[in-house]
Amino acid sequence: SVSDDEQPKSLAGKKFKEPSKSAGKPGKLTPLEKQFVEIKDANPDTILFVECGYKFRFFGKDAEIASKVCRIWSHMDHNFVTASFPTVRLGHYIALMVNAGYKVG
């Protein structure tokens, strides 16, 4: 744990909840994750853009790659690392991935 002396002044004295011991451990797949796995198994060489409401999401290794290429934040969510961006920016992010040499779908 970081002491108050080691934290930036804006964070000094604030208490943060430690992640649970089970954070990041695989569990039962959600319906969306199951669908992603099925599609990814059929298209292993493609970075998949998955539309979820008002944003497109990447999962797993695709999220890690997209996070680096597109400079977007990735994080653990349920059973996969995920990254996302608003649907209105689809053309921009497709261009970034294609220009970096990736096949997208």
ZAGUKOL-341005 format. One line per field, with one value per atom (N, C-alpha, C): residue in one letter; atom name; x, y, z. Coordinates in steps of 0.1 Angstrom, whole numbers, plus 5000, padded with zeros to 4 digits. Example, Ala and Ser with C-alpha at 12.3 -4.5 7.8 and 13.67 -1.06 7.14 Angstrom:
BEGIN
type <- [a;a;a;s;s;s]
atom <- [N;CA;C;N;CA;C]
c1 <- [5132;5123;5132;5128;5137;5129]
c2 <- [4943;4955;4967;4978;4989;5000]
c3 <- [5078;5078;5078;5071;5071;5079]
//
This chain:
BEGIN
type <- [s;s;s;v;v;v;s;s;s;d;d;d;d;d;d;e;e;e;q;q;q;p;p;p;k;k;k;s;s;s;l;l;l;a;a;a;g;g;g;k;k;k;k;k;k;f;f;f;k;k;k;e;e;e;p;p;p;s;s;s;k;k;k;s;s;s;a;a;a;g;g;g;k;k;k;p;p;p;g;g;g;k;k;k;l;l;l;t;t;t;p;p;p;l;l;l;e;e;e;k;k;k;q;q;q;f;f;f;v;v;v;e;e;e;i;i;i;k;k;k;d;d;d;a;a;a;n;n;n;p;p;p;d;d;d;t;t;t;i;i;i;l;l;l;f;f;f;v;v;v;e;e;e;c;c;c;g;g;g;y;y;y;k;k;k;f;f;f;r;r;r;f;f;f;f;f;f;g;g;g;k;k;k;d;d;d;a;a;a;e;e;e;i;i;i;a;a;a;s;s;s;k;k;k;v;v;v;c;c;c;r;r;r;i;i;i;w;w;w;s;s;s;h;h;h;m;m;m;d;d;d;h;h;h;n;n;n;f;f;f;v;v;v;t;t;t;a;a;a;s;s;s;f;f;f;p;p;p;t;t;t;v;v;v;r;r;r;l;l;l;g;g;g;h;h;h;y;y;y;i;i;i;a;a;a;l;l;l;m;m;m;v;v;v;n;n;n;a;a;a;g;g;g;y;y;y;k;k;k;v;v;v;g;g;g]
atom <- [N;CA;C;N;CA;C;N;CA;C;N;CA;C;N;CA;C;N;CA;C;N;CA;C;N;CA;C;N;CA;C;N;CA;C;N;CA;C;N;CA;C;N;CA;C;N;CA;C;N;CA;C;N;CA;C;N;CA;C;N;CA;C;N;CA;C;N;CA;C;N;CA;C;N;CA;C;N;CA;C;N;CA;C;N;CA;C;N;CA;C;N;CA;C;N;CA;C;N;CA;C;N;CA;C;N;CA;C;N;CA;C;N;CA;C;N;CA;C;N;CA;C;N;CA;C;N;CA;C;N;CA;C;N;CA;C;N;CA;C;N;CA;C;N;CA;C;N;CA;C;N;CA;C;N;CA;C;N;CA;C;N;CA;C;N;CA;C;N;CA;C;N;CA;C;N;CA;C;N;CA;C;N;CA;C;N;CA;C;N;CA;C;N;CA;C;N;CA;C;N;CA;C;N;CA;C;N;CA;C;N;CA;C;N;CA;C;N;CA;C;N;CA;C;N;CA;C;N;CA;C;N;CA;C;N;CA;C;N;CA;C;N;CA;C;N;CA;C;N;CA;C;N;CA;C;N;CA;C;N;CA;C;N;CA;C;N;CA;C;N;CA;C;N;CA;C;N;CA;C;N;CA;C;N;CA;C;N;CA;C;N;CA;C;N;CA;C;N;CA;C;N;CA;C;N;CA;C;N;CA;C;N;CA;C;N;CA;C;N;CA;C;N;CA;C;N;CA;C;N;CA;C;N;CA;C;N;CA;C;N;CA;C;N;CA;C;N;CA;C;N;CA;C;N;CA;C;N;CA;C;N;CA;C;N;CA;C]
c1 <- [5008;5000;5009;5005;5012;5009;5019;5016;5012;5006;5001;5013;5025;5037;5041;5038;5042;5031;5019;5009;5009;5005;5004;4995;4998;4990;4975;4971;4956;4950;4958;4953;4956;4965;4969;4956;4956;4945;4933;4932;4920;4923;4912;4913;4907;4914;4910;4908;4898;4895;4904;4911;4920;4912;4917;4910;4908;4897;4894;4904;4906;4915;4910;4897;4892;4893;4897;4897;4906;4901;4909;4910;4904;4903;4892;4894;4883;4871;4859;4847;4838;4825;4815;4814;4815;4814;4800;4799;4787;4782;4769;4765;4773;4776;4784;4798;4804;4818;4817;4807;4805;4804;4797;4795;4808;4816;4829;4838;4839;4848;4844;4831;4827;4832;4830;4833;4848;4855;4870;4876;4871;4876;4874;4864;4862;4870;4875;4883;4895;4905;4916;4925;4926;4935;4929;4917;4910;4908;4911;4908;4893;4885;4871;4866;4858;4851;4837;4833;4820;4812;4800;4792;4783;4784;4777;4770;4758;4751;4757;4762;4768;4783;4789;4803;4807;4819;4825;4835;4835;4844;4854;4865;4875;4876;4880;4881;4895;4900;4912;4924;4931;4943;4940;4928;4924;4924;4919;4918;4933;4942;4955;4962;4960;4965;4959;4945;4938;4942;4945;4948;4962;4971;4984;4983;4977;4976;4968;4956;4947;4948;4957;4960;4947;4940;4928;4931;4923;4925;4919;4926;4921;4921;4912;4910;4904;4905;4899;4884;4875;4861;4856;4851;4846;4858;4858;4868;4878;4877;4886;4891;4903;4907;4898;4893;4885;4889;4886;4889;4877;4874;4862;4864;4855;4854;4840;4836;4822;4820;4808;4804;4807;4806;4808;4822;4832;4846;4850;4841;4844;4854;4851;4860;4874;4876;4889;4897;4890;4898;4900;4891;4893;4906;4906;4918;4931;4931;4943;4948;4938;4941;4946;4939;4943;4956;4959;4972;4983;4980;4990;4992;4984;4986;4977;4967;4957;4945;4940;4928;4917;4906;4896;4882;4874;4860;4851]
c2 <- [4988;5000;5012;5023;5035;5044;5050;5059;5072;5081;5094;5102;5100;5108;5105;5093;5089;5092;5096;5099;5114;5117;5131;5138;5151;5159;5158;5157;5157;5144;5133;5121;5118;5126;5124;5124;5114;5112;5105;5103;5096;5081;5074;5059;5053;5043;5036;5021;5016;5002;4993;4984;4975;4965;4961;4952;4939;4932;4919;4909;4898;4887;4881;4881;4874;4883;4896;4905;4900;4899;4894;4879;4872;4857;4854;4844;4841;4834;4838;4832;4827;4826;4822;4834;4830;4840;4846;4859;4865;4861;4864;4861;4868;4881;4888;4882;4878;4872;4859;4851;4838;4841;4851;4854;4859;4867;4872;4860;4851;4839;4831;4829;4821;4828;4841;4849;4850;4852;4853;4839;4828;4815;4813;4819;4817;4828;4838;4849;4852;4843;4846;4857;4859;4869;4883;4885;4898;4905;4918;4926;4929;4924;4926;4938;4946;4958;4953;4953;4948;4960;4962;4974;4970;4978;4976;4990;4991;5004;5016;5026;5038;5037;5025;5024;5011;5011;4999;4994;4981;4975;4965;4964;4953;4945;4932;4923;4915;4911;4903;4909;4901;4905;4917;4916;4927;4940;4940;4953;4958;4948;4952;4959;4953;4958;4972;4972;4985;4996;4993;5002;5009;5001;5007;5014;5008;5015;5027;5027;5038;5047;5044;5052;5054;5043;5043;5035;5037;5031;5017;5007;4993;4990;4981;4976;4963;4957;4943;4945;4938;4938;4924;4919;4905;4896;4889;4879;4883;4895;4900;4914;4917;4931;4937;4949;4955;4970;4975;4989;4993;5006;5010;5025;5028;5042;5045;5057;5060;5057;5053;5048;5059;5072;5082;5083;5077;5077;5064;5056;5043;5045;5054;5056;5059;5068;5072;5059;5051;5040;5029;5027;5017;5021;5034;5039;5037;5039;5037;5023;5014;4999;4994;4998;4994;4999;5012;5018;5012;5006;4999;4985;4981;4967;4956;4960;4950;4948;4936;4932;4934;4942;4945;4939;4938;4933;4936]
c3 <- [5000;5000;5000;4993;4992;5004;5011;5022;5016;5025;5021;5016;5022;5018;5003;4998;4985;4974;4978;4969;4964;4952;4948;4958;4960;4970;4968;4955;4953;4958;4960;4965;4980;4986;4999;5009;5017;5027;5022;5009;5003;5004;5007;5008;4996;4991;4979;4982;4976;4978;4970;4977;4970;4961;4950;4941;4949;4946;4952;4947;4955;4952;4939;4935;4923;4911;4913;4901;4890;4878;4867;4865;4874;4873;4864;4855;4846;4853;4848;4854;4843;4845;4835;4825;4812;4801;4800;4798;4795;4781;4778;4764;4753;4756;4746;4745;4756;4755;4748;4750;4742;4727;4724;4710;4704;4711;4707;4704;4714;4713;4700;4698;4686;4673;4672;4660;4659;4670;4669;4665;4670;4666;4651;4645;4631;4623;4629;4623;4631;4634;4643;4638;4625;4619;4618;4624;4622;4636;4636;4648;4647;4657;4657;4664;4657;4662;4666;4679;4683;4687;4680;4684;4696;4706;4719;4722;4718;4720;4713;4720;4714;4712;4714;4713;4706;4701;4696;4706;4708;4718;4712;4718;4714;4727;4725;4736;4735;4746;4747;4740;4732;4725;4716;4710;4701;4708;4721;4729;4732;4735;4738;4725;4714;4701;4698;4699;4696;4705;4718;4728;4724;4719;4715;4702;4692;4679;4679;4686;4686;4698;4707;4719;4727;4729;4737;4750;4760;4773;4773;4778;4780;4795;4798;4812;4813;4824;4826;4829;4822;4824;4823;4834;4834;4831;4820;4817;4806;4801;4790;4793;4788;4787;4776;4778;4768;4766;4754;4751;4742;4742;4734;4729;4720;4715;4710;4709;4704;4689;4686;4673;4662;4666;4656;4651;4658;4654;4647;4643;4636;4624;4615;4604;4608;4618;4622;4627;4636;4642;4632;4622;4612;4604;4600;4593;4601;4614;4622;4621;4623;4624;4610;4599;4586;4582;4585;4582;4590;4601;4609;4604;4594;4588;4593;4600;4606;4597;4597;4590;4601;4597;4607;4602;4612;4609;4620]
//
